[in-house]
Amino acid sequence: MSLNADEIWQQFIQKHPTAKNTPHHAWSFGGGSEAADIESMRVVAGMKQATTTLAALYEHDKQTMPIPNHDYEILFDGSVHAVAILQYVAVQQMPFDHVTAEHAYLEDGTSLSIWQTSHRARLQTQAEAIGQHFTDQTPVVALTFKVVYLPTSLLT
């Protein structure tokens, strides 16, 4: 059974009624539907606990950065089915070359140098899409999260 954002949120607040009026958004990992499927399943399996994006995207998309231990995020797979609800535990803005080895491991399970190589290209593409230039000093947002809810359909 696949869920949309409203359905998973209703399930979640039934179990956590104090979260009812808490801000929440829905999103999926970029890179196409296959990449979103892979990354969302890594989250569900506990293998991915972080992500990184350009800081400039928040302004470009007219969004505020999430508040750690407050805001919730509904995670979609590549078919836009809700697979989990996340809550950020850390939100840090820093230059790309200041991202830590710990964050790289939580995001991709790799070393910092491998993480930098793979993310440099992805972040360059994001920057170009909004008319900006990317360097190692470009501000990024390193987000660390925990899964706070998995729908029953994923647990069976």
Buried (B, 14 or more C-beta within 10 A) or exposed (E): EEBEBEBBBEBBBEEBEEBEEEEBEBBBBEEEBEBBBBBBBBBBEEEBBBBBBBBBBBEBEEEEBBEBEEBBBBBBBBEEBBBBBBBBEEBBEBEBEBBEEEBBBBBBEBEBEEBBEBBBEBBBEBBEEEEBEBEEEBEBBBBBBEBBBBBEBBEE
